[in-house]
């Protein structure tokens, strides 16, 4: 009889513990399991034709870079999750006014960005200005590795999330991701191959993220907040 009581107590205690664990993880986005080495190739070696083309492209862009292009590079450099989507929605989309949208985009991005960070640490590609002092960045000198581009990766994840929330604007958001790619090359802080790899990797990661019910719940919140708070005369 005592053994039976002990067993019942153990089962009840275990149920309480498991319930507590389930509660603790509720609302959390599951880690994404993506092997970046199977998605994107290693960066081209500096002395390879592709590596030399990367450098020559930046030098040519720098030679003919306009003030407007520098302005665009600086905009991309500092864009926020809400700022990314303003070209589609309008200047009214501000982080302070859309806290759920900002919080959810940053939470999703944080989970996704760990994969990009791991890829950077694995390949350890130098920044263009570290390889060749003729490269003069227009937006400062980031201290982390170059491949793949973190800004491009993050912007592409945002574009995927926004496109899921607002499929009617999917092409526009994808265009903004490509605009970020160009902005990083214009700035002289990334090679074209850095940004292309980041876009490709983010597409694979984004596809996995969208399978998560918690991500879908957050995307629904994003759409609801923007739809509810957007100005009546907004597009």
Residue pairs with C-beta under 8 A, 6 or more apart in sequence:
27 214
28 214
29 107
29 108
29 111
29 209
29 212
29 214
29 215
29 218
30 111
30 212
30 214
31 111
31 114
32 111
32 112
32 115
32 205
32 208
32 209
33 208
34 115
34 201
34 204
34 205
34 208
36 115
36 116
36 118
36 119
36 122
36 201
37 122
39 200
39 201
39 204
40 119
40 148
40 197
40 200
40 201
41 197
42 123
43 51
43 123
43 125
43 146
43 147
43 191
43 193
43 194
43 197
44 50
44 51
44 54
44 193
45 51
46 52
46 55
46 131
50 193
54 128
54 191
54 192
54 193
55 128
55 131
55 132
55 135
55 191
57 185
57 191
57 192
58 128
58 135
58 185
58 188
58 191
59 132
59 134
59 135
61 185
61 186
61 188
62 134
62 135
62 136
62 188
65 138
65 186
69 186
70 138
70 186
72 179
72 182
72 183
72 186
73 138
73 139
73 183
73 184
73 186
73 187
74 138
74 139
74 187
75 183
76 151
76 155
76 179
76 180
76 183
76 184
76 187
77 139
77 140
77 151
77 183
77 187
79 155
79 180
80 95
80 102
81 95
81 101
81 102
81 105
81 106
81 109
81 158
82 93
82 94
82 95
82 98
82 101
82 102
82 105
83 93
83 95
84 155
84 158
84 159
84 162
84 176
84 180
85 93
85 158
85 162
85 173
85 176
86 93
87 172
87 176
87 179
88 162
88 166
88 169
88 172
88 173
88 176
89 226
89 230
89 234
89 235
90 231
90 234
90 235
92 230
92 231
92 234
93 101
93 226
95 101
95 102
97 229
98 225
98 226
98 229
100 221
100 222
100 225
101 221
101 222
101 225
101 226
104 218
104 219
104 221
104 222
105 158
105 161
105 222
107 218
108 157
108 161
108 209
108 215
108 218
109 154
109 157
109 158
111 209
112 153
112 154
112 157
112 202
112 205
112 206
112 209
113 150
113 153
113 154
113 157
115 201
115 205
116 148
116 150
116 153
116 154
116 198
116 201
116 202
116 205
117 150
119 147
119 148
119 201
120 144
120 145
120 146
120 147
120 148
120 150
121 145
123 145
123 147
124 145
125 145
125 146
125 147
125 194
126 145
126 146
127 141
127 142
127 145
127 146
127 189
127 190
128 135
128 137
128 146
128 188
128 189
128 190
128 191
129 135
129 136
129 137
129 141
129 188
129 189
135 188
136 188
137 187
137 188
137 189
138 186
138 187
138 188
139 187
139 188
139 189
140 189
141 189
142 189
144 150
146 189
146 190
146 191
146 194
147 191
147 193
147 194
147 197
148 194
148 195
148 197
148 198
148 201
149 181
149 184
149 190
149 194
149 195
149 197
149 198
150 198
151 180
151 183
151 184
151 190
151 198
152 177
152 180
152 181
152 184
152 190
152 194
152 195
152 198
152 199
152 202
153 198
153 199
153 201
153 202
153 205
154 202
155 176
155 177
155 180
155 181
156 177
156 180
156 198
156 199
156 202
156 203
156 206
157 202
157 205
157 206
157 209
158 173
158 177
159 173
159 174
159 176
159 177
160 173
160 202
160 203
160 206
160 207
160 209
160 210
161 206
161 209
161 215
161 219
161 222
162 169
162 173
162 222
163 169
163 170
163 173
163 174
164 210
164 216
164 219
165 219
165 220
165 222
165 223
165 226
166 173
166 223
166 226
177 199
177 202
178 199
180 195
181 192
181 195
181 196
181 198
181 199
182 195
184 190
184 194
184 195
185 191
185 192
185 195
209 215
210 216
